[in-house]
Amino acid sequence: MANNYRGIYLIGNKAAGKVTNIQVVDIGGSSISLSLTEYLNRGVRPNYQLLSWQEDPPPKVATPKS
């Protein structure tokens, strides 16, 4: 999968730190959920441990000053 995605998130029990799936949303708004095992077996990057949880608020994007 190239970098043609809008978001990639962890799904599971955040409080317990239990990841069950990875949700990938493409730039067109379509999405697919991969089990953690499938994500790892496919060698998808970035490493799942670097991803945000789906329930987390999106990061703020810096806006350039004019």
PDBQT receptor file of N, H, CA, C and O in Angstrom, charges set to zero:
ATOM      1  N   MET A   1       0.851  -1.166   0.000  1.00  0.00    +0.000 N 
ATOM      2  CA  MET A   1       0.000   0.000   0.000  1.00  0.00    +0.000 C 
ATOM      3  C   MET A   1       0.899   1.232   0.000  1.00  0.00    +0.000 C 
ATOM      4  O   MET A   1       1.735   1.400   0.887  1.00  0.00    +0.000 OA
ATOM      5  N   ALA A   2       0.724   2.070  -0.977  1.00  0.00    +0.000 N 
ATOM      6  H   ALA A   2       0.045   1.934  -1.698  1.00  0.00    +0.000 HD
ATOM      7  CA  ALA A   2       1.488   3.318  -1.037  1.00  0.00    +0.000 C 
ATOM      8  C   ALA A   2       0.912   4.294  -0.026  1.00  0.00    +0.000 C 
ATOM      9  O   ALA A   2      -0.013   3.960   0.713  1.00  0.00    +0.000 OA
ATOM     10  N   ASN A   3       1.449   5.478   0.003  1.00  0.00    +0.000 N 
ATOM     11  H   ASN A   3       2.201   5.750  -0.598  1.00  0.00    +0.000 HD
ATOM     12  CA  ASN A   3       0.971   6.478   0.941  1.00  0.00    +0.000 C 
ATOM     13  C   ASN A   3      -0.291   7.164   0.451  1.00  0.00    +0.000 C 
ATOM     14  O   ASN A   3      -0.412   8.384   0.561  1.00  0.00    +0.000 OA
ATOM     15  N   ASN A   4      -1.220   6.411  -0.082  1.00  0.00    +0.000 N 
ATOM     16  H   ASN A   4      -1.122   5.420  -0.172  1.00  0.00    +0.000 HD
ATOM     17  CA  ASN A   4      -2.464   6.964  -0.585  1.00  0.00    +0.000 C 
ATOM     18  C   ASN A   4      -3.576   6.784   0.435  1.00  0.00    +0.000 C 
ATOM     19  O   ASN A   4      -4.685   6.381   0.085  1.00  0.00    +0.000 OA
ATOM     20  N   TYR A   5      -3.287   7.079   1.679  1.00  0.00    +0.000 N 
ATOM     21  H   TYR A   5      -2.386   7.407   1.963  1.00  0.00    +0.000 HD
ATOM     22  CA  TYR A   5      -4.316   6.961   2.698  1.00  0.00    +0.000 C 
ATOM     23  C   TYR A   5      -4.450   8.272   3.438  1.00  0.00    +0.000 C 
ATOM     24  O   TYR A   5      -3.509   9.059   3.536  1.00  0.00    +0.000 OA
ATOM     25  N   ARG A   6      -5.644   8.484   3.955  1.00  0.00    +0.000 N 
ATOM     26  H   ARG A   6      -6.409   7.845   3.876  1.00  0.00    +0.000 HD
ATOM     27  CA  ARG A   6      -5.936   9.697   4.713  1.00  0.00    +0.000 C 
ATOM     28  C   ARG A   6      -5.736   9.456   6.199  1.00  0.00    +0.000 C 
ATOM     29  O   ARG A   6      -5.383  10.375   6.938  1.00  0.00    +0.000 OA
ATOM     30  N   GLY A   7      -5.956   8.242   6.633  1.00  0.00    +0.000 N 
ATOM     31  H   GLY A   7      -6.242   7.495   6.033  1.00  0.00    +0.000 HD
ATOM     32  CA  GLY A   7      -5.791   7.936   8.046  1.00  0.00    +0.000 C 
ATOM     33  C   GLY A   7      -5.530   6.463   8.249  1.00  0.00    +0.000 C 
ATOM     34  O   GLY A   7      -5.987   5.620   7.477  1.00  0.00    +0.000 OA
ATOM     35  N   ILE A   8      -4.793   6.169   9.289  1.00  0.00    +0.000 N 
ATOM     36  H   ILE A   8      -4.422   6.854   9.916  1.00  0.00    +0.000 HD
ATOM     37  CA  ILE A   8      -4.507   4.785   9.650  1.00  0.00    +0.000 C 
ATOM     38  C   ILE A   8      -4.488   4.742  11.174  1.00  0.00    +0.000 C 
ATOM     39  O   ILE A   8      -3.709   5.443  11.820  1.00  0.00    +0.000 OA
ATOM     40  N   TYR A   9      -5.360   3.907  11.737  1.00  0.00    +0.000 N 
ATOM     41  H   TYR A   9      -5.993   3.337  11.212  1.00  0.00    +0.000 HD
ATOM     42  CA  TYR A   9      -5.643   3.965  13.162  1.00  0.00    +0.000 C 
ATOM     43  C   TYR A   9      -5.667   2.589  13.807  1.00  0.00    +0.000 C 
ATOM     44  O   TYR A   9      -5.919   1.575  13.156  1.00  0.00    +0.000 OA
ATOM     45  N   LEU A  10      -5.397   2.585  15.106  1.00  0.00    +0.000 N 
ATOM     46  H   LEU A  10      -5.193   3.409  15.635  1.00  0.00    +0.000 HD
ATOM     47  CA  LEU A  10      -5.532   1.371  15.906  1.00  0.00    +0.000 C 
ATOM     48  C   LEU A  10      -6.975   1.220  16.354  1.00  0.00    +0.000 C 
ATOM     49  O   LEU A  10      -7.637   2.203  16.687  1.00  0.00    +0.000 OA
ATOM     50  N   ILE A  11      -7.461  -0.019  16.359  1.00  0.00    +0.000 N 
ATOM     51  H   ILE A  11      -6.923  -0.817  16.088  1.00  0.00    +0.000 HD
ATOM     52  CA  ILE A  11      -8.790  -0.348  16.872  1.00  0.00    +0.000 C 
ATOM     53  C   ILE A  11      -8.607  -1.417  17.932  1.00  0.00    +0.000 C 
ATOM     54  O   ILE A  11      -7.824  -2.350  17.754  1.00  0.00    +0.000 OA
ATOM     55  N   GLY A  12      -9.320  -1.284  19.018  1.00  0.00    +0.000 N 
ATOM     56  H   GLY A  12      -9.957  -0.527  19.162  1.00  0.00    +0.000 HD
ATOM     57  CA  GLY A  12      -9.251  -2.267  20.090  1.00  0.00    +0.000 C 
ATOM     58  C   GLY A  12      -9.612  -1.634  21.411  1.00  0.00    +0.000 C 
ATOM     59  O   GLY A  12     -10.401  -0.690  21.456  1.00  0.00    +0.000 OA
ATOM     60  N   ASN A  13      -9.047  -2.140  22.482  1.00  0.00    +0.000 N 
ATOM     61  H   ASN A  13      -8.407  -2.907  22.446  1.00  0.00    +0.000 HD
ATOM     62  CA  ASN A  13      -9.303  -1.634  23.831  1.00  0.00    +0.000 C 
ATOM     63  C   ASN A  13      -8.108  -0.776  24.238  1.00  0.00    +0.000 C 
ATOM     64  O   ASN A  13      -7.081  -1.293  24.677  1.00  0.00    +0.000 OA
ATOM     65  N   LYS A  14      -8.254   0.539  24.088  1.00  0.00    +0.000 N 
ATOM     66  H   LYS A  14      -9.088   0.960  23.731  1.00  0.00    +0.000 HD
ATOM     67  CA  LYS A  14      -7.155   1.455  24.383  1.00  0.00    +0.000 C 
ATOM     68  C   LYS A  14      -6.741   1.379  25.845  1.00  0.00    +0.000 C 
ATOM     69  O   LYS A  14      -5.549   1.377  26.155  1.00  0.00    +0.000 OA
ATOM     70  N   ALA A  15      -7.723   1.318  26.752  1.00  0.00    +0.000 N 
ATOM     71  H   ALA A  15      -8.691   1.320  26.500  1.00  0.00    +0.000 HD
ATOM     72  CA  ALA A  15      -7.429   1.297  28.194  1.00  0.00    +0.000 C 
ATOM     73  C   ALA A  15      -6.566   0.088  28.559  1.00  0.00    +0.000 C 
ATOM     74  O   ALA A  15      -5.691   0.183  29.420  1.00  0.00    +0.000 OA
ATOM     75  N   ALA A  16      -6.814  -1.040  27.906  1.00  0.00    +0.000 N 
ATOM     76  H   ALA A  16      -7.525  -1.117  27.207  1.00  0.00    +0.000 HD
ATOM     77  CA  ALA A  16      -6.048  -2.257  28.179  1.00  0.00    +0.000 C 
ATOM     78  C   ALA A  16      -4.812  -2.371  27.286  1.00  0.00    +0.000 C 
ATOM     79  O   ALA A  16      -3.983  -3.260  27.477  1.00  0.00    +0.000 OA
ATOM     80  N   GLY A  17      -4.691  -1.455  26.297  1.00  0.00    +0.000 N 
ATOM     81  H   GLY A  17      -5.364  -0.732  26.142  1.00  0.00    +0.000 HD
ATOM     82  CA  GLY A  17      -3.566  -1.524  25.369  1.00  0.00    +0.000 C 
ATOM     83  C   GLY A  17      -3.650  -2.711  24.425  1.00  0.00    +0.000 C 
ATOM     84  O   GLY A  17      -2.627  -3.196  23.943  1.00  0.00    +0.000 OA
ATOM     85  N   LYS A  18      -4.884  -3.191  24.154  1.00  0.00    +0.000 N 
ATOM     86  H   LYS A  18      -5.716  -2.796  24.546  1.00  0.00    +0.000 HD
ATOM     87  CA  LYS A  18      -5.097  -4.381  23.320  1.00  0.00    +0.000 C 
ATOM     88  C   LYS A  18      -5.524  -3.954  21.919  1.00  0.00    +0.000 C 
ATOM     89  O   LYS A  18      -6.638  -3.466  21.725  1.00  0.00    +0.000 OA
ATOM     90  N   VAL A  19      -4.646  -4.136  20.955  1.00  0.00    +0.000 N 
ATOM     91  H   VAL A  19      -3.741  -4.532  21.112  1.00  0.00    +0.000 HD
ATOM     92  CA  VAL A  19      -4.939  -3.817  19.554  1.00  0.00    +0.000 C 
ATOM     93  C   VAL A  19      -5.513  -5.052  18.889  1.00  0.00    +0.000 C 
ATOM     94  O   VAL A  19      -4.931  -6.133  18.973  1.00  0.00    +0.000 OA
ATOM     95  N   THR A  20      -6.662  -4.897  18.222  1.00  0.00    +0.000 N 
ATOM     96  H   THR A  20      -7.135  -4.019  18.154  1.00  0.00    +0.000 HD
ATOM     97  CA  THR A  20      -7.256  -6.020  17.499  1.00  0.00    +0.000 C 
ATOM     98  C   THR A  20      -7.174  -5.833  15.993  1.00  0.00    +0.000 C 
ATOM     99  O   THR A  20      -6.979  -6.795  15.249  1.00  0.00    +0.000 OA
ATOM    100  N   ASN A  21      -7.325  -4.579  15.544  1.00  0.00    +0.000 N 
ATOM    101  H   ASN A  21      -7.484  -3.798  16.148  1.00  0.00    +0.000 HD
ATOM    102  CA  ASN A  21      -7.340  -4.308  14.114  1.00  0.00    +0.000 C 
ATOM    103  C   ASN A  21      -6.653  -2.979  13.820  1.00  0.00    +0.000 C 
ATOM    104  O   ASN A  21      -6.404  -2.169  14.713  1.00  0.00    +0.000 OA
ATOM    105  N   ILE A  22      -6.359  -2.784  12.545  1.00  0.00    +0.000 N 
ATOM    106  H   ILE A  22      -6.561  -3.442  11.820  1.00  0.00    +0.000 HD
ATOM    107  CA  ILE A  22      -5.836  -1.519  12.040  1.00  0.00    +0.000 C 
ATOM    108  C   ILE A  22      -6.830  -1.055  10.981  1.00  0.00    +0.000 C 
ATOM    109  O   ILE A  22      -7.124  -1.791  10.039  1.00  0.00    +0.000 OA
ATOM    110  N   GLN A  23      -7.351   0.165  11.131  1.00  0.00    +0.000 N 
ATOM    111  H   GLN A  23      -7.113   0.764  11.896  1.00  0.00    +0.000 HD
ATOM    112  CA  GLN A  23      -8.295   0.745  10.180  1.00  0.00    +0.000 C 
ATOM    113  C   GLN A  23      -7.537   1.676   9.254  1.00  0.00    +0.000 C 
ATOM    114  O   GLN A  23      -6.853   2.589   9.716  1.00  0.00    +0.000 OA
ATOM    115  N   VAL A  24      -7.650   1.454   7.950  1.00  0.00    +0.000 N 
ATOM    116  H   VAL A  24      -8.206   0.713   7.575  1.00  0.00    +0.000 HD
ATOM    117  CA  VAL A  24      -6.986   2.291   6.952  1.00  0.00    +0.000 C 
ATOM    118  C   VAL A  24      -8.064   2.981   6.130  1.00  0.00    +0.000 C 
ATOM    119  O   VAL A  24      -8.944   2.324   5.574  1.00  0.00    +0.000 OA
ATOM    120  N   VAL A  25      -7.995   4.308   6.055  1.00  0.00    +0.000 N 
ATOM    121  H   VAL A  25      -7.280   4.842   6.507  1.00  0.00    +0.000 HD
ATOM    122  CA  VAL A  25      -8.952   5.104   5.291  1.00  0.00    +0.000 C 
ATOM    123  C   VAL A  25      -8.199   5.764   4.147  1.00  0.00    +0.000 C 
ATOM    124  O   VAL A  25      -7.211   6.466   4.366  1.00  0.00    +0.000 OA
ATOM    125  N   ASP A  26      -8.678   5.533   2.905  1.00  0.00    +0.000 N 
ATOM    126  H   ASP A  26      -9.481   4.963   2.728  1.00  0.00    +0.000 HD
ATOM    127  CA  ASP A  26      -7.975   6.118   1.762  1.00  0.00    +0.000 C 
ATOM    128  C   ASP A  26      -8.463   7.539   1.496  1.00  0.00    +0.000 C 
ATOM    129  O   ASP A  26      -9.390   8.023   2.144  1.00  0.00    +0.000 OA
ATOM    130  N   ILE A  27      -7.823   8.194   0.533  1.00  0.00    +0.000 N 
ATOM    131  H   ILE A  27      -7.069   7.801   0.007  1.00  0.00    +0.000 HD
ATOM    132  CA  ILE A  27      -8.127   9.592   0.260  1.00  0.00    +0.000 C 
ATOM    133  C   ILE A  27      -9.535   9.780  -0.306  1.00  0.00    +0.000 C 
ATOM    134  O   ILE A  27     -10.065  10.891  -0.290  1.00  0.00    +0.000 OA
ATOM    135  N   GLY A  28     -10.140   8.706  -0.803  1.00  0.00    +0.000 N 
ATOM    136  H   GLY A  28      -9.709   7.803  -0.816  1.00  0.00    +0.000 HD
ATOM    137  CA  GLY A  28     -11.508   8.777  -1.314  1.00  0.00    +0.000 C 
ATOM    138  C   GLY A  28     -12.556   8.544  -0.240  1.00  0.00    +0.000 C 
ATOM    139  O   GLY A  28     -13.752   8.669  -0.506  1.00  0.00    +0.000 OA
ATOM    140  N   GLY A  29     -12.124   8.206   0.975  1.00  0.00    +0.000 N 
ATOM    141  H   GLY A  29     -11.152   8.104   1.191  1.00  0.00    +0.000 HD
ATOM    142  CA  GLY A  29     -13.055   7.970   2.072  1.00  0.00    +0.000 C 
ATOM    143  C   GLY A  29     -13.393   6.509   2.298  1.00  0.00    +0.000 C 
ATOM    144  O   GLY A  29     -14.060   6.179   3.279  1.00  0.00    +0.000 OA
ATOM    145  N   SER A  30     -12.947   5.620   1.408  1.00  0.00    +0.000 N 
ATOM    146  H   SER A  30     -12.405   5.888   0.611  1.00  0.00    +0.000 HD
ATOM    147  CA  SER A  30     -13.177   4.189   1.612  1.00  0.00    +0.000 C 
ATOM    148  C   SER A  30     -12.240   3.690   2.698  1.00  0.00    +0.000 C 
ATOM    149  O   SER A  30     -11.172   4.261   2.917  1.00  0.00    +0.000 OA
ATOM    150  N   SER A  31     -12.644   2.623   3.378  1.00  0.00    +0.000 N 
ATOM    151  H   SER A  31     -13.512   2.159   3.201  1.00  0.00    +0.000 HD
ATOM    152  CA  SER A  31     -11.781   2.110   4.439  1.00  0.00    +0.000 C 
ATOM    153  C   SER A  31     -11.764   0.593   4.448  1.00  0.00    +0.000 C 
ATOM    154  O   SER A  31     -12.649  -0.068   3.904  1.00  0.00    +0.000 OA
ATOM    155  N   ILE A  32     -10.735   0.066   5.080  1.00  0.00    +0.000 N 
ATOM    156  H   ILE A  32     -10.017   0.603   5.521  1.00  0.00    +0.000 HD
ATOM    157  CA  ILE A  32     -10.589  -1.375   5.253  1.00  0.00    +0.000 C 
ATOM    158  C   ILE A  32      -9.999  -1.597   6.639  1.00  0.00    +0.000 C 
ATOM    159  O   ILE A  32      -9.178  -0.814   7.116  1.00  0.00    +0.000 OA
ATOM    160  N   SER A  33     -10.425  -2.654   7.258  1.00  0.00    +0.000 N 
ATOM    161  H   SER A  33     -11.093  -3.290   6.871  1.00  0.00    +0.000 HD
ATOM    162  CA  SER A  33      -9.906  -3.015   8.570  1.00  0.00    +0.000 C 
ATOM    163  C   SER A  33      -9.097  -4.301   8.415  1.00  0.00    +0.000 C 
ATOM    164  O   SER A  33      -9.603  -5.302   7.908  1.00  0.00    +0.000 OA
ATOM    165  N   LEU A  34      -7.857  -4.268   8.849  1.00  0.00    +0.000 N 
ATOM    166  H   LEU A  34      -7.446  -3.454   9.261  1.00  0.00    +0.000 HD
ATOM    167  CA  LEU A  34      -6.994  -5.442   8.821  1.00  0.00    +0.000 C 
ATOM    168  C   LEU A  34      -6.775  -5.925  10.248  1.00  0.00    +0.000 C 
ATOM    169  O   LEU A  34      -6.590  -5.118  11.159  1.00  0.00    +0.000 OA
ATOM    170  N   SER A  35      -6.794  -7.221  10.441  1.00  0.00    +0.000 N 
ATOM    171  H   SER A  35      -6.944  -7.877   9.701  1.00  0.00    +0.000 HD
ATOM    172  CA  SER A  35      -6.439  -7.730  11.768  1.00  0.00    +0.000 C 
ATOM    173  C   SER A  35      -4.979  -7.376  12.018  1.00  0.00    +0.000 C 
ATOM    174  O   SER A  35      -4.207  -7.195  11.077  1.00  0.00    +0.000 OA
ATOM    175  N   LEU A  36      -4.608  -7.280  13.282  1.00  0.00    +0.000 N 
ATOM    176  H   LEU A  36      -5.235  -7.428  14.047  1.00  0.00    +0.000 HD
ATOM    177  CA  LEU A  36      -3.217  -6.961  13.602  1.00  0.00    +0.000 C 
ATOM    178  C   LEU A  36      -2.285  -8.001  12.995  1.00  0.00    +0.000 C 
ATOM    179  O   LEU A  36      -1.219  -7.656  12.485  1.00  0.00    +0.000 OA
ATOM    180  N   THR A  37      -2.674  -9.254  13.045  1.00  0.00    +0.000 N 
ATOM    181  H   THR A  37      -3.540  -9.534  13.459  1.00  0.00    +0.000 HD
ATOM    182  CA  THR A  37      -1.854 -10.333  12.472  1.00  0.00    +0.000 C 
ATOM    183  C   THR A  37      -1.650 -10.125  10.977  1.00  0.00    +0.000 C 
ATOM    184  O   THR A  37      -0.532 -10.260  10.479  1.00  0.00    +0.000 OA
ATOM    185  N   GLU A  38      -2.725  -9.797  10.254  1.00  0.00    +0.000 N 
ATOM    186  H   GLU A  38      -3.633  -9.688  10.658  1.00  0.00    +0.000 HD
ATOM    187  CA  GLU A  38      -2.617  -9.574   8.813  1.00  0.00    +0.000 C 
ATOM    188  C   GLU A  38      -1.751  -8.357   8.518  1.00  0.00    +0.000 C 
ATOM    189  O   GLU A  38      -0.939  -8.387   7.593  1.00  0.00    +0.000 OA
ATOM    190  N   TYR A  39      -1.913  -7.290   9.290  1.00  0.00    +0.000 N 
ATOM    191  H   TYR A  39      -2.573  -7.266  10.041  1.00  0.00    +0.000 HD
ATOM    192  CA  TYR A  39      -1.102  -6.081   9.139  1.00  0.00    +0.000 C 
ATOM    193  C   TYR A  39       0.375  -6.420   9.286  1.00  0.00    +0.000 C 
ATOM    194  O   TYR A  39       1.202  -5.983   8.486  1.00  0.00    +0.000 OA
ATOM    195  N   LEU A  40       0.701  -7.198  10.308  1.00  0.00    +0.000 N 
ATOM    196  H   LEU A  40       0.030  -7.553  10.958  1.00  0.00    +0.000 HD
ATOM    197  CA  LEU A  40       2.098  -7.589  10.543  1.00  0.00    +0.000 C 
ATOM    198  C   LEU A  40       2.614  -8.524   9.452  1.00  0.00    +0.000 C 
ATOM    199  O   LEU A  40       3.740  -8.365   8.982  1.00  0.00    +0.000 OA
ATOM    200  N   ASN A  41       1.794  -9.501   9.045  1.00  0.00    +0.000 N 
ATOM    201  H   ASN A  41       0.879  -9.630   9.427  1.00  0.00    +0.000 HD
ATOM    202  CA  ASN A  41       2.216 -10.455   8.012  1.00  0.00    +0.000 C 
ATOM    203  C   ASN A  41       2.465  -9.779   6.664  1.00  0.00    +0.000 C 
ATOM    204  O   ASN A  41       3.327 -10.216   5.901  1.00  0.00    +0.000 OA
ATOM    205  N   ARG A  42       1.720  -8.723   6.368  1.00  0.00    +0.000 N 
ATOM    206  H   ARG A  42       1.020  -8.368   6.987  1.00  0.00    +0.000 HD
ATOM    207  CA  ARG A  42       1.905  -7.998   5.102  1.00  0.00    +0.000 C 
ATOM    208  C   ARG A  42       3.098  -7.045   5.144  1.00  0.00    +0.000 C 
ATOM    209  O   ARG A  42       3.532  -6.542   4.108  1.00  0.00    +0.000 OA
ATOM    210  N   GLY A  43       3.620  -6.801   6.328  1.00  0.00    +0.000 N 
ATOM    211  H   GLY A  43       3.268  -7.210   7.170  1.00  0.00    +0.000 HD
ATOM    212  CA  GLY A  43       4.760  -5.895   6.454  1.00  0.00    +0.000 C 
ATOM    213  C   GLY A  43       4.410  -4.454   6.175  1.00  0.00    +0.000 C 
ATOM    214  O   GLY A  43       5.246  -3.682   5.707  1.00  0.00    +0.000 OA
ATOM    215  N   VAL A  44       3.155  -4.084   6.465  1.00  0.00    +0.000 N 
ATOM    216  H   VAL A  44       2.475  -4.711   6.846  1.00  0.00    +0.000 HD
ATOM    217  CA  VAL A  44       2.704  -2.716   6.218  1.00  0.00    +0.000 C 
ATOM    218  C   VAL A  44       3.450  -1.766   7.142  1.00  0.00    +0.000 C 
ATOM    219  O   VAL A  44       3.734  -2.099   8.293  1.00  0.00    +0.000 OA
ATOM    220  N   ARG A  45       3.760  -0.597   6.638  1.00  0.00    +0.000 N 
ATOM    221  H   ARG A  45       3.529  -0.326   5.704  1.00  0.00    +0.000 HD
ATOM    222  CA  ARG A  45       4.398   0.443   7.427  1.00  0.00    +0.000 C 
ATOM    223  C   ARG A  45       3.450   1.622   7.509  1.00  0.00    +0.000 C 
ATOM    224  O   ARG A  45       2.686   1.831   6.567  1.00  0.00    +0.000 OA
ATOM    225  N   PRO A  46       3.450   2.387   8.551  1.00  0.00    +0.000 N 
ATOM    226  CA  PRO A  46       4.401   2.391   9.644  1.00  0.00    +0.000 C 
ATOM    227  C   PRO A  46       4.116   1.278  10.648  1.00  0.00    +0.000 C 
ATOM    228  O   PRO A  46       3.062   0.644  10.611  1.00  0.00    +0.000 OA
ATOM    229  N   ASN A  47       5.059   1.055  11.530  1.00  0.00    +0.000 N 
ATOM    230  H   ASN A  47       5.916   1.570  11.560  1.00  0.00    +0.000 HD
ATOM    231  CA  ASN A  47       4.906   0.091  12.596  1.00  0.00    +0.000 C 
ATOM    232  C   ASN A  47       3.639   0.435  13.378  1.00  0.00    +0.000 C 
ATOM    233  O   ASN A  47       3.395   1.600  13.689  1.00  0.00    +0.000 OA
ATOM    234  N   TYR A  48       2.845  -0.569  13.689  1.00  0.00    +0.000 N 
ATOM    235  H   TYR A  48       3.043  -1.516  13.435  1.00  0.00    +0.000 HD
ATOM    236  CA  TYR A  48       1.564  -0.319  14.355  1.00  0.00    +0.000 C 
ATOM    237  C   TYR A  48       1.730   0.389  15.693  1.00  0.00    +0.000 C 
ATOM    238  O   TYR A  48       0.815   1.085  16.134  1.00  0.00    +0.000 OA
ATOM    239  N   GLN A  49       2.868   0.227  16.342  1.00  0.00    +0.000 N 
ATOM    240  H   GLN A  49       3.610  -0.338  15.983  1.00  0.00    +0.000 HD
ATOM    241  CA  GLN A  49       3.089   0.856  17.645  1.00  0.00    +0.000 C 
ATOM    242  C   GLN A  49       3.224   2.384  17.546  1.00  0.00    +0.000 C 
ATOM    243  O   GLN A  49       3.175   3.081  18.560  1.00  0.00    +0.000 OA
ATOM    244  N   LEU A  50       3.390   2.889  16.339  1.00  0.00    +0.000 N 
ATOM    245  H   LEU A  50       3.430   2.323  15.516  1.00  0.00    +0.000 HD
ATOM    246  CA  LEU A  50       3.509   4.337  16.124  1.00  0.00    +0.000 C 
ATOM    247  C   LEU A  50       2.176   4.993  15.782  1.00  0.00    +0.000 C 
ATOM    248  O   LEU A  50       2.100   6.217  15.667  1.00  0.00    +0.000 OA
ATOM    249  N   LEU A  51       1.119   4.185  15.619  1.00  0.00    +0.000 N 
ATOM    250  H   LEU A  51       1.181   3.192  15.713  1.00  0.00    +0.000 HD
ATOM    251  CA  LEU A  51      -0.175   4.706  15.185  1.00  0.00    +0.000 C 
ATOM    252  C   LEU A  51      -0.994   5.247  16.350  1.00  0.00    +0.000 C 
ATOM    253  O   LEU A  51      -0.796   4.862  17.502  1.00  0.00    +0.000 OA
ATOM    254  N   SER A  52      -1.918   6.148  16.025  1.00  0.00    +0.000 N 
ATOM    255  H   SER A  52      -2.079   6.460  15.089  1.00  0.00    +0.000 HD
ATOM    256  CA  SER A  52      -2.860   6.683  17.002  1.00  0.00    +0.000 C 
ATOM    257  C   SER A  52      -4.080   5.767  17.069  1.00  0.00    +0.000 C 
ATOM    258  O   SER A  52      -4.381   5.034  16.127  1.00  0.00    +0.000 OA
ATOM    259  N   TRP A  53      -4.768   5.827  18.199  1.00  0.00    +0.000 N 
ATOM    260  H   TRP A  53      -4.523   6.422  18.965  1.00  0.00    +0.000 HD
ATOM    261  CA  TRP A  53      -6.030   5.097  18.338  1.00  0.00    +0.000 C 
ATOM    262  C   TRP A  53      -7.108   5.835  17.568  1.00  0.00    +0.000 C 
ATOM    263  O   TRP A  53      -7.090   7.063  17.478  1.00  0.00    +0.000 OA
ATOM    264  N   GLN A  54      -8.043   5.084  17.014  1.00  0.00    +0.000 N 
ATOM    265  H   GLN A  54      -8.058   4.087  17.086  1.00  0.00    +0.000 HD
ATOM    266  CA  GLN A  54      -9.118   5.677  16.221  1.00  0.00    +0.000 C 
ATOM    267  C   GLN A  54      -9.919   6.681  17.045  1.00  0.00    +0.000 C 
ATOM    268  O   GLN A  54     -10.415   7.667  16.499  1.00  0.00    +0.000 OA
ATOM    269  N   GLU A  55     -10.052   6.448  18.336  1.00  0.00    +0.000 N 
ATOM    270  H   GLU A  55      -9.649   5.647  18.779  1.00  0.00    +0.000 HD
ATOM    271  CA  GLU A  55     -10.851   7.337  19.192  1.00  0.00    +0.000 C 
ATOM    272  C   GLU A  55     -10.116   8.619  19.591  1.00  0.00    +0.000 C 
ATOM    273  O   GLU A  55     -10.730   9.539  20.131  1.00  0.00    +0.000 OA
ATOM    274  N   ASP A  56      -8.810   8.687  19.331  1.00  0.00    +0.000 N 
ATOM    275  H   ASP A  56      -8.311   7.939  18.893  1.00  0.00    +0.000 HD
ATOM    276  CA  ASP A  56      -8.044   9.886  19.683  1.00  0.00    +0.000 C 
ATOM    277  C   ASP A  56      -8.417  11.038  18.755  1.00  0.00    +0.000 C 
ATOM    278  O   ASP A  56      -8.717  10.818  17.581  1.00  0.00    +0.000 OA
ATOM    279  N   PRO A  57      -8.399  12.262  19.275  1.00  0.00    +0.000 N 
ATOM    280  CA  PRO A  57      -8.659  13.401  18.385  1.00  0.00    +0.000 C 
ATOM    281  C   PRO A  57      -7.535  13.521  17.362  1.00  0.00    +0.000 C 
ATOM    282  O   PRO A  57      -6.389  13.180  17.654  1.00  0.00    +0.000 OA
ATOM    283  N   PRO A  58      -7.861  14.005  16.162  1.00  0.00    +0.000 N 
ATOM    284  CA  PRO A  58      -6.807  14.153  15.144  1.00  0.00    +0.000 C 
ATOM    285  C   PRO A  58      -5.779  15.186  15.582  1.00  0.00    +0.000 C 
ATOM    286  O   PRO A  58      -6.107  16.122  16.312  1.00  0.00    +0.000 OA
ATOM    287  N   PRO A  59      -4.535  15.020  15.138  1.00  0.00    +0.000 N 
ATOM    288  CA  PRO A  59      -3.503  15.999  15.506  1.00  0.00    +0.000 C 
ATOM    289  C   PRO A  59      -3.813  17.350  14.868  1.00  0.00    +0.000 C 
ATOM    290  O   PRO A  59      -4.383  17.421  13.779  1.00  0.00    +0.000 OA
ATOM    291  N   LYS A  60      -3.434  18.402  15.555  1.00  0.00    +0.000 N 
ATOM    292  H   LYS A  60      -2.971  18.344  16.439  1.00  0.00    +0.000 HD
ATOM    293  CA  LYS A  60      -3.644  19.745  15.013  1.00  0.00    +0.000 C 
ATOM    294  C   LYS A  60      -2.585  20.006  13.942  1.00  0.00    +0.000 C 
ATOM    295  O   LYS A  60      -1.403  19.711  14.118  1.00  0.00    +0.000 OA
ATOM    296  N   VAL A  61      -3.040  20.555  12.853  1.00  0.00    +0.000 N 
ATOM    297  H   VAL A  61      -4.000  20.795  12.709  1.00  0.00    +0.000 HD
ATOM    298  CA  VAL A  61      -2.149  20.882  11.747  1.00  0.00    +0.000 C 
ATOM    299  C   VAL A  61      -1.738  22.340  11.895  1.00  0.00    +0.000 C 
ATOM    300  O   VAL A  61      -2.577  23.228  12.051  1.00  0.00    +0.000 OA
ATOM    301  N   ALA A  62      -0.456  22.562  11.845  1.00  0.00    +0.000 N 
ATOM    302  H   ALA A  62       0.225  21.841  11.719  1.00  0.00    +0.000 HD
ATOM    303  CA  ALA A  62       0.058  23.935  11.958  1.00  0.00    +0.000 C 
ATOM    304  C   ALA A  62      -0.324  24.724  10.712  1.00  0.00    +0.000 C 
ATOM    305  O   ALA A  62      -0.183  24.244   9.587  1.00  0.00    +0.000 OA
ATOM    306  N   THR A  63      -0.803  25.928  10.928  1.00  0.00    +0.000 N 
ATOM    307  H   THR A  63      -0.918  26.318  11.841  1.00  0.00    +0.000 HD
ATOM    308  CA  THR A  63      -1.122  26.787   9.796  1.00  0.00    +0.000 C 
ATOM    309  C   THR A  63      -0.043  27.855   9.676  1.00  0.00    +0.000 C 
ATOM    310  O   THR A  63       0.306  28.504  10.662  1.00  0.00    +0.000 OA
ATOM    311  N   PRO A  64       0.480  28.037   8.476  1.00  0.00    +0.000 N 
ATOM    312  CA  PRO A  64       1.546  29.034   8.297  1.00  0.00    +0.000 C 
ATOM    313  C   PRO A  64       1.023  30.447   8.539  1.00  0.00    +0.000 C 
ATOM    314  O   PRO A  64      -0.110  30.772   8.185  1.00  0.00    +0.000 OA
ATOM    315  N   LYS A  65       1.856  31.272   9.141  1.00  0.00    +0.000 N 
ATOM    316  H   LYS A  65       2.777  31.008   9.429  1.00  0.00    +0.000 HD
ATOM    317  CA  LYS A  65       1.501  32.673   9.362  1.00  0.00    +0.000 C 
ATOM    318  C   LYS A  65       1.797  33.463   8.104  1.00  0.00    +0.000 C 
ATOM    319  O   LYS A  65       2.806  33.238   7.435  1.00  0.00    +0.000 OA
ATOM    320  N   SER A  66       0.898  34.401   7.786  1.00  0.00    +0.000 N 
ATOM    321  H   SER A  66       0.079  34.583   8.329  1.00  0.00    +0.000 HD
ATOM    322  CA  SER A  66       1.127  35.185   6.578  1.00  0.00    +0.000 C 
ATOM    323  C   SER A  66       1.867  36.455   6.844  1.00  0.00    +0.000 C 
ATOM    324  O   SER A  66       2.133  37.221   5.918  1.00  0.00    +0.000 OA
TER     325      SER A  66
